[in-house]
Amino acid sequence: MELITQSTITCPSCGHSKTEEMPTNACQYFYECENCKTVLKPKQGDCCVYCSYGTVKCPPMQEGKHCC
């Protein structure tokens, strides 16, 4: 299985979306929306902002790991 390394994050505050390159060896816990400057944090039970707000789960989760 080939890892998908891009995910589109959508800000829950303003609805702005942006496609970002995900790190392949770590989770990203914070993400600042470039439109409204809201700092996103993972939802409870998710390991990173990509798992909470992205179109694709982070690479460690794609590999079947429980957490980063």
SVG drawing of the C-alpha trace seen along z (x, -y; Angstrom):
<svg xmlns="http://www.w3.org/2000/svg" viewBox="-17 -36 27 38">
<polyline fill="none" stroke="black" stroke-width="0.4" points="0.0,0.0 1.4,-3.4 1.1,-6.2 -0.9,-9.3 1.1,-12.3 -1.3,-15.1 -4.5,-16.0 -6.9,-18.9 -7.6,-20.5 -10.8,-22.4 -11.1,-24.9 -14.2,-24.2 -14.4,-27.9 -14.4,-29.6 -14.6,-26.7 -11.3,-27.6 -9.6,-24.6 -6.0,-24.1 -4.1,-21.0 -1.0,-20.4 1.9,-17.9 1.8,-15.7 4.9,-14.7 5.5,-11.0 7.3,-10.3 5.3,-12.4 1.9,-13.8 1.0,-17.4 -0.8,-18.5 -1.4,-22.1 -2.4,-23.9 -3.1,-27.6 -5.8,-28.4 -4.2,-30.9 -7.6,-32.6 -9.0,-33.2 -5.9,-32.4 -7.7,-29.8 -5.3,-27.3 -6.7,-23.8 -6.0,-20.9 -6.9,-17.3 -10.4,-16.2 -10.6,-13.9 -9.6,-10.4 -7.6,-11.6 -3.9,-11.7 -3.4,-14.8 -5.1,-17.6 -5.1,-15.6 -7.1,-12.8 -9.6,-15.4 -9.9,-17.9 -8.2,-16.4 -9.5,-14.4 -6.8,-11.8 -5.6,-10.3 -2.0,-10.8 0.7,-8.4 1.1,-6.5 -2.6,-5.8 -2.6,-4.8 0.0,-2.2 -2.3,-0.8 -0.5,-2.2 -2.6,-3.2 -1.0,-6.6 2.0,-8.6"/>
</svg>
